[in-house]
Each structure stands twice: as C-alpha cells, then as structure tokens.
C-alpha cells in the first residue's frame, strides 16, 4: 500500500502490550494469530523510553495490556516510570498473577486504574470460557483487593452465545464487586475469534434481548455505575469508528515493539509497521506507512467517500472489512450501504440457525505456544 500522509493531532492514548503471555485461553482472543515470544519482548529500559516519548508526544493515558501484563516481573517499575512522566496508567488484566501484596505495591508505584476481565457471572461457565479452572474465584478476590486499595475498578465482559443470556447479571456482578464502570462488549470477529465464530455468535433474538436489557440497566443504574455498551457488529446497520478513527486518537505497541494503528492491524496484509527500536513514537505517529494507510478520509471509496457519516465512523473497521471482503479499503460490510452487507446478513442468519446445534465444546482455545488453530 502506498500511504498518503495526513496531518493529525497527537494521540491521546497508548495501548502497550507488554507481553503476549497469558494464562487464559479465551476463544475470542483479540491478540494476533502470530504471538510474540518472550525472548522478543522489549526490556524494561526500552519500554521506559517508549513511555517517555509518549509523554513528550502528548499521550495522556497508557493502557498496560497483554496477554497478561502481570506476567512481567518489571510491571511495578513500568508503572512507576509512567507515573513519573505524568501518564495516567490503566492496568488491563485477567487478575491471574496478581496478589494482594502486589496490587498494594502497584498502587504505591502510582497505578491509577484497573480493568479486570470476567468471562461470566456463573463460576463454572466463566472458567470454561477462560479455559482456566479457578479463574472466576481468583478474579473476585482480585476485585476486592483492588477496591480495598482505593483504586478505581472497571469490569470488562465479552458477550457471546455462552453468556449472552446473563449480560444484565454481569452488570449486576460488576456493581457487587464495587466497580465504577463496566464494559459489556459483544464479541468482534476477526483474528482468533473468527476461528470460533460459529461457536460464539448468538442469534438475532438473543442479541436483541441482551441489548434491550443492558440499555435498560443504563437508565436504572445511572449514578451507580457507568455502563459502556459495545453493540454486536453483525446485527448493526452502521459500523463503529475504528479506534475512534485510524491513526487519529490512539496507537498500539506490541511486545516486540511494532507500532500499530489498532491491535488487530497485522491481519491486513501489505501494511508496513515501524518498530520503536528503529523510530521514535513521534516519527511513527506522523510518518509510518501503516498509520497513514487509512488515516483521514482521502483513502475512502464509495459509498464511504460521499457519506455524511464518513467523519463519524471513518468507514468502520478496516480489519473487519478485510476479513469479510478480502479488501481493507472496502466499506465495513456491517454498514447497510456496503455492497457486501448481504454477506454479513448471510453469515449471521446461517450461524443463528446452526447455533442450537453448536456447543462450547467446539471452542478452539487460545494458548501461548499454539500459533495457529489445530
């Protein structure tokens, strides 16, 4: 792809994937198919330099993610350095690998916020989805330790066929855990999740019921908890803005140092990703071919180019466009104006009809040493 550079404002956020190591095997894992091995991970000093450059660039928030960031023994040093640079730190974690003592040390180092993933509100189902026995009980303990330290807590829940009937109960669980915010996000199907799409995708009726329930809880629990609700793409008429606009608000750095415009960008062939070992963040943000490939609106084709929503949804998700059409420059097929929208409707209808016969036993779990599904 030949990028056309487009002037952009500085990014507000940096998603730092400290490691791809993770104890869970979630069938909807959003990490790339080809994981970075431990020996390729950036060292402490390299990450500290990246965070210093981020602060100088204008980044306000750093999201410390993975895999499981608690697998990094230097997590406390990383948090402390971010605090020194004036960066707001948000730890995105499964909870596995955190202890009460370690959370206290992280809080003392300057950690600002914790996002805890929970797979279901029923223990057996939660553990089965995560592929990790005892995960649910551990997560409840971690939530208690986080709130005891006075750290703000957000609960993240990915919604799919196995737990969609309990979307509302997941909100109630978050309230019970003392969370200030809960994200109810319907699974997105690219990368590893597309391998499990047939086992994950709920029916239209299930999705509509869950959407109505969560939206009602937004009103009922206003002032008690903030509910971020990410609706299911395959049952929508208009797409979501990809990362708030490709190369517009946030950048992502992988464990080995590749800088991505979104966490799934490596699913799109032909993009050239610069590495923080070779380029400064400022240079990457302004001049990287990958960041400029779909920045702004000049790259768009019809129907996006003349659409009044073009600077609202920016054509939707580039990774989803590629996954469903083979061409990342197409309008996101979720959009009813896309010439490929029928493909989304067809997939949704077929999987909805087959859903009753498809069980969770069909999950292909994500494991660190498993590069591709067996």
Secondary structure, 3 states (H helix, E strand, C coil): CCCCCCCCCCCCEEEEECCCCCCCCCCCCCCCCCCCCHHHCCCHHHHHHHHHHHHHHCCCEEEEECCCHHHCCCHHHHHHHHHHCCCEEEEEECCCCCCHHHHHHHHHHCCCEEEEECCCCCHHHHHHHHCCCCHHHHHHHHHHHHHHCCCEEEEEEEECCCCHHHHHHHHHHHHHCCCCEEEEEECCCCCHHHHCHHHHCCCHHHHHHHHHHHHHHHHHCCCCCEEEEECCHHHCCCCCCHHHCCCCCEEEECCCCEEECCCCHHHCCCCCCCECCCCCHHHHHHHCHHHHHCCCCCCCCCCCCCCCCCCCCCCCCHHHHHHHHCCCCCCCCCCCCCCCHHHHHHHHHHHHHHHHHCCHHHCCCCCCCCCCCC
